[in-house]
């Protein structure tokens, strides 16, 4: 088997960078929610926070072996579903109210 295509530390650093960007976007979305009072921005802020949590869990697990590959894949998929649900909730909430 050949050499890996990337360095392990580089992967962790890139995931960490994605986490930091997600945390910054969480802060921006929360600030916008606070300024405007638009509750839909709360869902966006929560979705970015879950992005941050996913990046933190992934980087930590790759660094320490906290979760094995299969468990990390499952956790990532579950967090992805939560992110999609948080981003879709503002749209679905209005559609469900109109249908009732």
C-alpha positions in Angstrom: 0.0 0.0 0.0 1.4 3.4 -1.0 2.0 6.5 1.2 -1.1 8.5 2.3 -2.1 11.3 0.0 -2.3 13.8 2.9 -0.7 14.5 6.3 -2.8 13.6 9.3 -2.0 16.8 11.1 -3.0 18.8 7.9 -6.4 17.1 7.9 -7.0 17.9 11.6 -5.9 21.5 11.0 -8.3 21.9 8.1 -11.2 20.4 10.1 -10.2 22.8 12.9 -10.3 25.7 10.5 -13.8 24.7 9.4 -14.8 24.5 13.0 -13.5 28.0 13.7 -15.3 29.4 10.6 -18.5 27.7 11.8 -18.1 29.2 15.2 -17.7 32.7 13.7 -20.8 32.2 11.5 -22.7 31.0 14.6 -21.7 34.3 16.3 -22.8 36.3 13.3 -26.1 34.5 12.9 -26.8 34.9 16.7 -26.0 38.6 16.5 -28.3 39.0 13.5 -31.0 37.1 15.4 -30.5 39.4 18.4 -30.6 42.6 16.3 -33.6 41.6 14.1 -35.6 39.4 16.4 -36.2 37.0 13.5 -36.5 33.6 15.1 -35.6 31.9 11.9 -32.1 33.1 12.4 -32.0 31.1 15.6 -32.3 28.0 13.5 -29.4 29.2 11.3 -27.3 29.9 14.3 -28.0 26.5 15.8 -27.1 24.8 12.5 -23.7 26.6 12.4 -23.2 25.6 16.0 -23.8 22.0 15.1 -21.3 22.4 12.2 -18.8 23.6 14.8 -19.6 20.7 17.2 -19.2 18.2 14.3 -15.8 19.7 13.4 -14.7 19.6 17.0 -15.8 16.0 17.5 -14.2 14.9 14.2 -10.9 16.7 14.9 -10.7 15.4 18.5 -11.5 11.9 17.4 -8.9 11.9 14.7 -6.3 13.3 17.1 -7.1 11.0 20.0 -8.9 8.0 18.6 -12.0 8.9 20.8 -14.3 7.5 18.2 -13.4 4.8 15.6 -13.9 5.4 11.9 -17.3 3.6 11.7 -18.7 5.4 14.8 -17.3 8.8 13.6 -19.1 8.2 10.2 -22.3 7.4 12.0 -22.0 10.5 14.3 -21.2 12.7 11.3 -24.2 11.4 9.4 -26.5 12.0 12.3 -25.2 15.5 12.8 -25.6 16.2 9.1 -29.3 15.2 9.4 -29.7 17.6 12.4 -28.0 20.4 10.4 -30.4 19.8 7.4 -33.4 19.7 9.8 -32.3 23.0 11.4 -31.9 24.7 8.1 -35.2 23.4 6.7 -37.2 24.1 9.9 -38.0 27.7 9.1 -39.4 26.8 5.7 -41.2 23.7 6.9 -42.8 25.4 9.8 -44.6 27.9 7.7 -45.7 25.2 5.1 -47.1 23.0 7.9 -49.0 25.9 9.4 -50.5 26.8 6.0 -51.5 23.2 5.3 -53.4 22.8 8.6 
